[in-house]
Amino acid sequence: MLVVLGLSGPLTGGAVQAVQAYLAGGGTLLLAVDPWLDGSIVAGVNGLLQPYGAAFDGGLVIEPDPAHAAANDSTVPVVSGFGASAITTDLVGRYVFFPAATPIAGSASAGTASVTLAASTGDAFSIPRQRTDLSRRAGDAPGPFVLMRSIEQRRTRIVLAGTSALAENRTMPPAAASANPALLLASLDWLTRQDSLLGIPPKPPAAEALPPTGGALDWIVLVALPVPLLAVLAAGLLVLVRRRRSPA
């Protein structure tokens, strides 16, 4: 499996040809691209994906609906509905965060099966070029947008993500209700053709110890600690009383 995350420079022609040859031979690829990259980077990636009918838009997705975005941050769409795929089987009722995402465009080419794994709402819009004002303007593309997509052509498998921050620390537990780890691991299982692992439910979270507060600690010292000592003293007195009452 080939994983390409966080591109900081354009793919060379030789790299594009090498990856295309690898995929044509039945290889698998996880490719995540960020918004507002240099045009040459986006062009190289889209040239790589051309045989499969997919492309990255390059703009930044803004999700204005607070019910579908991270708290006070419209640049982090939150998705709770997923496409029908073995990758998303265990995500029902859970949430995935897509920080600073770019839309995935295009339609599947002939002989290619494609599934939209995650998408924004129809209220979302995309800002094509970098700017500080993130309010909606004329020329911003309207949603909904594909944020994550799978592609399959014979033995070739590809997962595209519109953000390389899919597995950043801020999107992983203890983030509330975050299913980002489950989505990432399921994608890797699917890409490595370990389909049998996709139906295994995640392990339940481990119980966490709750440290006592100052007040609770005072009660432990005043009540809980003397109890065993008092029990021993009571047992000793009981034995002493019985011995005194018993006939010589």
C-alpha positions as a Markdown table, in Angstrom:
| # | Residue | x | y | z |
|---|---|---|---|---|
| 1 | Met | 0.0 | 0.0 | 0.0 |
| 2 | Leu | 1.2 | 3.5 | -0.9 |
| 3 | Val | 0.2 | 6.4 | 1.4 |
| 4 | Val | 0.7 | 10.0 | 0.3 |
| 5 | Leu | -0.1 | 12.6 | 3.0 |
| 6 | Gly | 0.6 | 16.3 | 3.3 |
| 7 | Leu | 2.3 | 17.1 | 0.0 |
| 8 | Ser | 4.6 | 20.1 | 0.2 |
| 9 | Gly | 5.7 | 20.1 | -3.4 |
| 10 | Pro | 4.5 | 18.9 | -6.8 |
| 11 | Leu | 4.9 | 15.3 | -8.0 |
| 12 | Thr | 7.4 | 15.0 | -10.7 |
| 13 | Gly | 6.5 | 13.4 | -14.0 |
| 14 | Gly | 8.5 | 10.3 | -13.2 |
| 15 | Ala | 6.7 | 10.0 | -9.8 |
| 16 | Val | 3.3 | 10.2 | -11.5 |
| 17 | Gln | 4.2 | 7.6 | -14.0 |
| 18 | Ala | 5.6 | 5.3 | -11.4 |
| 19 | Val | 2.5 | 5.5 | -9.2 |
| 20 | Gln | 0.2 | 5.0 | -12.2 |
| 21 | Ala | 2.1 | 1.9 | -13.2 |
| 22 | Tyr | 1.9 | 0.6 | -9.6 |
| 23 | Leu | -1.8 | 1.2 | -9.5 |
| 24 | Ala | -2.4 | -0.3 | -13.0 |
| 25 | Gly | -0.7 | -3.5 | -11.7 |
| 26 | Gly | -3.3 | -3.8 | -8.8 |
| 27 | Gly | -1.7 | -1.5 | -6.3 |
| 28 | Thr | -3.5 | 0.4 | -3.5 |
| 29 | Leu | -3.2 | 4.1 | -2.5 |
| 30 | Leu | -4.3 | 6.3 | 0.3 |
| 31 | Leu | -4.0 | 9.9 | -0.9 |
| 32 | Ala | -4.9 | 13.0 | 1.2 |
| 33 | Val | -4.6 | 16.5 | -0.2 |
| 34 | Asp | -5.1 | 19.8 | 1.6 |
| 35 | Pro | -6.8 | 23.0 | 0.4 |
| 36 | Trp | -5.1 | 26.1 | -1.0 |
| 37 | Leu | -2.0 | 24.3 | -2.3 |
| 38 | Asp | 0.2 | 25.6 | -5.1 |
| 39 | Gly | -1.5 | 25.0 | -8.4 |
| 40 | Ser | 1.4 | 22.8 | -9.6 |
| 41 | Ile | 0.8 | 20.4 | -6.7 |
| 42 | Val | -2.9 | 20.0 | -7.4 |
| 43 | Ala | -2.2 | 19.6 | -11.1 |
| 44 | Gly | 0.2 | 16.8 | -10.5 |
| 45 | Val | -2.1 | 14.9 | -8.2 |
| 46 | Asn | -5.1 | 15.3 | -10.6 |
| 47 | Gly | -2.9 | 14.1 | -13.4 |
| 48 | Leu | -2.2 | 11.0 | -11.4 |
| 49 | Leu | -5.9 | 10.4 | -10.8 |
| 50 | Gln | -7.1 | 11.1 | -14.3 |
| 51 | Pro | -7.4 | 7.5 | -15.3 |
| 52 | Tyr | -9.9 | 7.0 | -12.5 |
| 53 | Gly | -12.1 | 10.1 | -13.1 |
| 54 | Ala | -11.2 | 11.8 | -9.8 |
| 55 | Ala | -9.7 | 15.2 | -9.0 |
| 56 | Phe | -9.1 | 17.5 | -6.1 |
| 57 | Asp | -10.8 | 20.9 | -6.3 |
| 58 | Gly | -8.2 | 22.8 | -4.2 |
| 59 | Gly | -10.6 | 25.2 | -2.4 |
| 60 | Leu | -11.3 | 25.2 | 1.3 |
| 61 | Val | -14.7 | 23.8 | 2.4 |
| 62 | Ile | -16.6 | 26.0 | 4.9 |
| 63 | Glu | -19.5 | 24.4 | 6.8 |
| 64 | Pro | -21.7 | 27.3 | 8.1 |
| 65 | Asp | -24.2 | 25.0 | 9.8 |
| 66 | Pro | -23.1 | 24.7 | 13.5 |
| 67 | Ala | -24.8 | 21.3 | 13.8 |
| 68 | His | -22.4 | 19.9 | 11.2 |
| 69 | Ala | -19.2 | 21.7 | 12.1 |
| 70 | Ala | -16.8 | 21.7 | 15.1 |
| 71 | Ala | -17.6 | 24.1 | 17.9 |
| 72 | Asn | -16.9 | 27.7 | 16.8 |
| 73 | Asp | -14.9 | 26.5 | 13.7 |
| 74 | Ser | -16.7 | 26.4 | 10.3 |
| 75 | Thr | -13.4 | 25.1 | 8.7 |
| 76 | Val | -13.9 | 21.7 | 10.4 |
| 77 | Pro | -16.9 | 19.9 | 8.8 |
| 78 | Val | -18.3 | 17.1 | 11.0 |
| 79 | Val | -19.9 | 14.2 | 9.2 |
| 80 | Ser | -22.3 | 11.7 | 10.7 |
| 81 | Gly | -23.8 | 10.2 | 7.6 |
| 82 | Phe | -21.7 | 7.9 | 5.4 |
| 83 | Gly | -21.9 | 6.1 | 2.1 |
| 84 | Ala | -22.6 | 2.4 | 1.9 |
| 85 | Ser | -19.2 | 0.8 | 2.0 |
| 86 | Ala | -17.3 | -1.9 | 3.9 |
| 87 | Ile | -15.1 | 1.0 | 5.2 |
| 88 | Thr | -18.0 | 2.8 | 6.9 |
| 89 | Thr | -19.9 | -0.2 | 8.3 |
| 90 | Asp | -19.0 | 0.5 | 11.9 |
| 91 | Leu | -19.5 | 4.3 | 11.7 |
| 92 | Val | -23.3 | 4.4 | 12.0 |
| 93 | Gly | -24.3 | 7.0 | 14.6 |
| 94 | Arg | -20.7 | 8.2 | 15.0 |
| 95 | Tyr | -18.9 | 11.4 | 14.0 |
| 96 | Val | -15.8 | 12.1 | 11.9 |
| 97 | Phe | -14.0 | 15.5 | 11.8 |
| 98 | Phe | -12.5 | 16.8 | 8.5 |
| 99 | Pro | -10.3 | 19.8 | 9.4 |
| 100 | Ala | -9.4 | 22.2 | 6.6 |
| 101 | Ala | -10.8 | 20.0 | 3.8 |
| 102 | Thr | -10.9 | 20.4 | 0.0 |
| 103 | Pro | -13.6 | 19.0 | -2.2 |
| 104 | Ile | -13.1 | 15.9 | -4.3 |
| 105 | Ala | -14.5 | 16.3 | -7.7 |
| 106 | Gly | -15.0 | 14.2 | -10.8 |
| 107 | Ser | -17.1 | 11.1 | -11.7 |
| 108 | Ala | -16.0 | 7.5 | -12.0 |
| 109 | Ser | -14.5 | 6.5 | -15.3 |
| 110 | Ala | -15.6 | 3.4 | -17.2 |
| 111 | Gly | -14.9 | 0.2 | -15.4 |
| 112 | Thr | -14.4 | 2.0 | -12.1 |
| 113 | Ala | -16.6 | 1.7 | -9.0 |
| 114 | Ser | -16.6 | 4.7 | -6.7 |
| 115 | Val | -18.3 | 5.4 | -3.4 |
| 116 | Thr | -18.7 | 8.7 | -1.6 |
| 117 | Leu | -17.6 | 7.8 | 1.9 |
| 118 | Ala | -18.3 | 11.3 | 3.5 |
| 119 | Ala | -19.7 | 14.6 | 2.2 |
| 120 | Ser | -20.6 | 18.0 | 3.5 |
| 121 | Thr | -24.1 | 19.5 | 3.7 |
| 122 | Gly | -25.7 | 21.5 | 0.9 |
| 123 | Asp | -25.2 | 24.6 | 3.0 |
| 124 | Ala | -21.4 | 24.4 | 2.7 |
| 125 | Phe | -19.4 | 26.5 | 0.3 |
| 126 | Ser | -15.8 | 26.4 | -1.0 |
| 127 | Ile | -13.3 | 29.3 | -1.1 |
| 128 | Pro | -11.1 | 28.8 | -4.1 |
| 129 | Arg | -8.1 | 30.9 | -3.0 |
| 130 | Gln | -6.5 | 31.8 | 0.3 |
| 131 | Arg | -8.0 | 34.7 | 2.1 |
| 132 | Thr | -8.6 | 35.8 | 5.8 |
| 133 | Asp | -12.3 | 36.6 | 5.4 |
| 134 | Leu | -14.1 | 33.3 | 5.4 |
| 135 | Ser | -17.6 | 34.7 | 5.0 |
| 136 | Arg | -19.4 | 33.7 | 1.8 |
| 137 | Arg | -18.8 | 35.7 | -1.4 |
| 138 | Ala | -19.9 | 35.6 | -4.9 |
| 139 | Gly | -17.8 | 33.1 | -6.8 |
| 140 | Asp | -17.5 | 30.7 | -3.9 |
| 141 | Ala | -18.7 | 27.2 | -5.1 |
| 142 | Pro | -21.8 | 25.8 | -3.4 |
| 143 | Gly | -22.0 | 22.4 | -1.7 |
| 144 | Pro | -22.5 | 19.6 | -1.0 |
| 145 | Phe | -18.9 | 18.4 | -1.4 |
| 146 | Val | -17.4 | 15.0 | -1.4 |
| 147 | Leu | -14.8 | 14.9 | 1.4 |
| 148 | Met | -13.7 | 11.3 | 1.2 |
| 149 | Arg | -14.1 | 8.8 | -1.6 |
| 150 | Ser | -13.1 | 5.2 | -2.4 |
| 151 | Ile | -12.3 | 4.0 | -5.9 |
| 152 | Glu | -12.0 | 0.4 | -7.1 |
| 153 | Gln | -10.9 | -0.9 | -10.5 |
| 154 | Arg | -10.3 | -4.6 | -10.7 |
| 155 | Arg | -7.6 | -5.2 | -8.0 |
| 156 | Thr | -6.7 | -1.5 | -7.8 |
| 157 | Arg | -8.1 | 0.3 | -4.7 |
| 158 | Ile | -7.8 | 4.0 | -3.9 |
| 159 | Val | -9.0 | 6.0 | -0.9 |
| 160 | Leu | -9.0 | 9.8 | -1.4 |
| 161 | Ala | -9.4 | 12.3 | 1.5 |
| 162 | Gly | -9.8 | 16.0 | 1.2 |
| 163 | Thr | -7.6 | 16.6 | 4.2 |
| 164 | Ser | -4.3 | 15.2 | 5.6 |
| 165 | Ala | -5.5 | 16.2 | 9.1 |
| 166 | Leu | -7.9 | 13.3 | 9.2 |
| 167 | Ala | -5.7 | 11.6 | 11.8 |
| 168 | Glu | -4.3 | 14.7 | 13.6 |
| 169 | Asn | -4.2 | 14.6 | 17.4 |
| 170 | Arg | -7.1 | 17.1 | 17.6 |
| 171 | Thr | -9.4 | 14.7 | 15.6 |
| 172 | Met | -8.4 | 11.6 | 17.7 |
| 173 | Pro | -9.7 | 10.6 | 21.1 |
| 174 | Pro | -10.3 | 12.1 | 23.6 |
| 175 | Ala | -12.1 | 14.3 | 21.1 |
| 176 | Ala | -15.8 | 13.8 | 21.9 |
| 177 | Ala | -17.4 | 11.1 | 19.8 |
| 178 | Ser | -14.6 | 11.1 | 17.3 |
| 179 | Ala | -14.7 | 8.1 | 15.0 |
| 180 | Asn | -11.6 | 9.3 | 13.0 |
| 181 | Pro | -9.5 | 6.3 | 14.2 |
| 182 | Ala | -12.2 | 3.8 | 13.1 |
| 183 | Leu | -12.4 | 5.4 | 9.7 |
| 184 | Leu | -8.7 | 5.5 | 9.2 |
| 185 | Leu | -8.1 | 1.9 | 10.3 |
| 186 | Ala | -11.0 | 0.6 | 8.2 |
| 187 | Ser | -9.6 | 2.4 | 5.2 |
| 188 | Leu | -6.2 | 0.8 | 5.7 |
| 189 | Asp | -7.8 | -2.6 | 6.2 |
| 190 | Trp | -9.7 | -2.2 | 2.9 |
| 191 | Leu | -6.7 | -1.0 | 1.0 |
| 192 | Thr | -4.6 | -3.9 | 2.3 |
| 193 | Arg | -7.5 | -6.3 | 1.3 |
| 194 | Gln | -8.0 | -7.4 | 4.9 |
| 195 | Asp | -11.7 | -7.3 | 4.3 |
| 196 | Ser | -12.3 | -9.9 | 7.1 |
| 197 | Leu | -11.2 | -7.3 | 9.7 |
| 198 | Leu | -13.8 | -4.8 | 8.6 |
| 199 | Gly | -16.7 | -6.6 | 10.3 |
| 200 | Ile | -14.9 | -6.8 | 13.6 |
| 201 | Pro | -16.5 | -4.3 | 16.0 |
| 202 | Pro | -14.1 | -1.9 | 17.8 |
| 203 | Lys | -13.0 | -2.8 | 21.3 |
| 204 | Pro | -14.9 | -1.0 | 24.1 |
| 205 | Pro | -13.1 | 1.9 | 25.7 |
| 206 | Ala | -11.1 | 1.0 | 28.7 |
| 207 | Ala | -12.4 | 2.2 | 32.1 |
| 208 | Glu | -10.6 | 5.3 | 33.3 |
| 209 | Ala | -9.8 | 5.9 | 37.0 |
| 210 | Leu | -11.5 | 8.9 | 38.5 |
| 211 | Pro | -9.1 | 10.7 | 40.9 |
| 212 | Pro | -10.8 | 11.9 | 44.1 |
| 213 | Thr | -11.4 | 15.6 | 44.6 |
| 214 | Gly | -10.2 | 17.4 | 47.6 |
| 215 | Gly | -13.5 | 16.9 | 49.5 |
| 216 | Ala | -13.7 | 13.3 | 48.6 |
| 217 | Leu | -10.1 | 12.8 | 49.7 |
| 218 | Asp | -11.0 | 14.3 | 53.1 |
| 219 | Trp | -13.8 | 11.8 | 53.6 |
| 220 | Ile | -11.5 | 9.0 | 52.7 |
| 221 | Val | -9.1 | 10.0 | 55.4 |
| 222 | Leu | -11.7 | 10.7 | 58.0 |
| 223 | Val | -14.0 | 7.7 | 57.4 |
| 224 | Ala | -12.6 | 5.0 | 55.1 |
| 225 | Leu | -9.1 | 4.7 | 56.7 |
| 226 | Pro | -10.2 | 4.3 | 60.3 |
| 227 | Val | -12.9 | 1.6 | 59.5 |
| 228 | Pro | -10.5 | -1.4 | 59.3 |
| 229 | Leu | -8.8 | -0.3 | 62.6 |
| 230 | Leu | -12.1 | 0.0 | 64.3 |
| 231 | Ala | -13.2 | -3.4 | 63.0 |
| 232 | Val | -10.1 | -5.0 | 64.5 |
| 233 | Leu | -10.6 | -3.3 | 67.8 |
| 234 | Ala | -14.3 | -4.3 | 67.9 |
| 235 | Ala | -13.3 | -7.9 | 67.2 |
| 236 | Gly | -10.7 | -7.9 | 69.9 |
| 237 | Leu | -13.2 | -6.5 | 72.5 |
| 238 | Leu | -15.7 | -9.1 | 71.6 |
| 239 | Val | -13.2 | -11.9 | 72.1 |
| 240 | Leu | -12.2 | -10.4 | 75.5 |
| 241 | Val | -15.8 | -10.1 | 76.7 |
| 242 | Arg | -16.5 | -13.7 | 75.7 |
| 243 | Arg | -13.5 | -15.0 | 77.6 |
| 244 | Arg | -14.4 | -13.2 | 80.8 |
| 245 | Arg | -18.0 | -14.6 | 80.6 |
| 246 | Ser | -16.9 | -18.1 | 80.0 |
| 247 | Pro | -16.6 | -20.4 | 83.1 |
| 248 | Ala | -13.1 | -21.1 | 84.3 |
